[in-house]
Amino acid sequence: MEHLSLWQKYKKSNDLDAKNSLIEKYIEIVKIVAGRLYSSYGANVEYEDLVSYGIFGLIDAIEKFEIDKNVKFETYSQIRIRGAIIDQLRNLDWIPRSVRQKAKDVENAYQRLENNLGRSAADFEVAKELNVSLQDFQGILQQINNLSVISIEEKLYDGYVNQISEPENQSPEDIVCNLEVFKTLKDSIDLLPEREREVISLYYYDELTYKEIGAALGVSESRVSQLHSKAISRLKTKLNY
């Protein structure tokens, strides 16, 4: 394990110097996570703010990490850091109520259409259901993107933290529920239209930015944003939250 002597010193005697050294050793992880999220939230928040939010997550990760468990700290800390940033963004409530309503309208439209059609709804069908033009619908997808990212990542990362690090704090019912949520999520991702599925995979699993995904798929960043918003709207109807 990297920096094992520092970890042992901190965990054995709660040595503050060792803790501060660990924070310095792993601060780069905060910058990486903040940088990736900044590519999505940059129009609404400063990069330095994301880093400051993430540092709280790093400290929390260091305090709660158990060195005798078979979990890499780098993996565990990224989840805690991301969670701390997302929690703070949610608490700031910087997304207007009108945008939240649009996100709900889009989600409901997808749910109605796909229940009736038995397949993925096309853009023009959702636009018609919302009684807006196709161009206006694409604009709405751009507006709701940040809200979509926050909502799905809360679900993904809260569940992941519980599964990899804190099973002793969960009831058997909680464990089963988490497994069911992840199975539902996986199955729902598999049913997404190909391009949306690719965006979800590249963003959440390969951890690429919108710019990098756009380059990989040969589309613009704004198109990646639209595809991501559509995918999340579809997934939320399957997860029922």
N, C-alpha and C positions, 0 to 999 in steps of 0.2 A: 504493500500500500504506500502511495506517495506521501511524503512528509509524516511517516509513521511516528517518529520520535516526538514531533510536535503534538500529534493527536494524543499520544499516550500521556504526555505531560499535561495537556489540557484536561483530558477526561479523568485522569487520576486525581488531580489536585485543584481543578478549576483555575489553573494558572492563567491570569489575564494577559501576560506577555505572550504566552503560547497562543492564546485565542487571537490576539491582535496580529500575530505573525501568520496565522492561518487565514485571517481575513485578507491580508496583503498577498498571500500566495494565490488565493482563489478569486481575487477581484476581477481578473480578466474574464472569468465566466460571466460576471454581472454585465460587463461591457458587451460581450457577445450577445447575450440574451436581449439586453436593452437595444442594441443596434438592430437586431432582427425585428423586434416589435416596433421600433421607430419607423421602419419601412412601411408599416401599416398605419401607425397613429401620428406620423410626423406632422400632419396638418393641424393637429389638435393639441400637441404637447411637445415640450422641448426634450431633446435627447438626455441632457443633464438631469432632468427631472426623473426620467425613466431609470437612469443609473442610481439616483438617490433612493428611489422606491425599491429597486432591486437589492441594494445593500442591506436593507432590513431583512429581505428574504434570505440573503447569504448568512447573516448573523443567526437567524432562526434555524437555518439548515445546520450550521456548525454546532449550535447548542443542542439540537435534537438528534444529530447523527450518531449512530451506534457503530463503533468501529469493528465490532465482532460479527456484524451481519454481512451477508454476502451481497452487498450492494455497493456499487462504485459511488464515491461521494460526488464526482462530477455529474453523474446522472441524477442523483437525488437533489443536489443543489440547484441544478437548472430548473427542476420542477418547482422547488420552493421559491426561487427567484422570480420565475415567471408568474407564479401564483400571487406573490406579493405585489408585483407591478399591476397585474390585472385587478386585484382587490382594490388597490388605490385608485385606479382609473374608474372602477365602478363606483367607489365612494365619492369621487369628484362629481359624478353625474353630469358630465359635460355633453352628453348626447341629448339634444332637444326632444321634448315630448312628441313633437310632430314626427320626428324621425323614428322614434320608437313605435308610433302608431302605424307608420308606413311599413315597418318591418313586420308587425303583426298582421297587417292586411295582406302582405305578400305571402307570409306563411300560411294564412288561412286560404288564400287563393290556390296555392299549390296543393293543400290538403283536399279541398273540394274537388279540384280538377282530377288529381291523380287517383282519388277514391272512385270517381265516376268513370274515368277513362281506363283505369287498370294499367296505366303506363306512365312514363315521365311526361310531364306537360311541356310543350314547346313554348318558346318566348312569346310568340304572337298569341297563343291561347291564354297565357297568364295576363298579358296586356289587355286582351279583350275582357277577361274576367274582372279585371280591375277598372275597366272602362277608361283606359288611357292609351295613348299611342305607343307603338313599339319603342320609339325614341325616348319617350317619357319614362317608360318602364326601365330602360337601360340606365337612365339617370337616377331612378329610385334605387336601383341596385348599387350604384356608386355611393349614394347617401347612406345606405344601411350597412355598408361593409364593416365599419368599425364595430358597430353593435353586434354584428354576426360573429366577428372574431372573438369578442369578449364572451359572449354567451356560450359558444361551443367550447372554448378553451377552459372556462370554469368547470364545465362538466368533465372534459377529458382529463385535466390535470388534477383536480380534486380527487377524482376516482383513482387516478394512477398513484398519487401520493399514498392514499390509503392502502392500495394493494401491495406496493413494493416495500412499505416501511412500517405500517402500523396495524397489522392484522390482529394483534392482541387487543386493540382498542375497539374492534368491530364485533358485533354479534354475528352468529351464523347467518341470520337473515340479511344483515348488511352485506356480508361477503357474497351470498347468492345473488343479491340485488345488483351488486357491482358487476358480477360476471354476466348477468343477464343484459345489463346496459351495454357492456362492451361487445357482447355477441350481437345484440340488436344493431349497434353502431357499425360493426364490421359488415354485417349482412346488408345494411342499408347503403353503405359506401359501395359495396360490390354492385348494387343495382343502379347507381348513378349513371347518367350519360357519360360516355368515355372521357370527354374533355374535362368535365367537372371532377370525375374520379381522379384524373391525372393531377389536377390542381390540388386536390385534397392530399393526395399521396406526397407530392413534391413539397407542399407547405408544411404538413404536420409530421411526416415521417423522414423526409430528406432534409427538412428544415431550410429550404431555400426561400429567398425573399421574392416578392412579386416581380422584381426586375429580373432575377435569375430564372424564375419560372417562365416569364415572358420570352426570354432569350431561348430557353429550352424548347418551348412550344411554338416559337415563331409568331407570337402575338404581342400586343402592347400591354403595358402594366395595367391600364384601365380595363382592358378585356379580361385580364387575370382577376382583377377585383370583381368584375361582374360575374365571372364563372364561380368564384369563391362564394359570393353572396347567394347565388342560386343554389349551390350545393348545400350550404348551411341551412337555407330555408327549407329545402327538401328534408334534410336530416332531422331538423327540429320537429317536423311533423311526425317522424317515426319514433322519436325519443319521448314525445309528449311532455315537454317541460317548457 
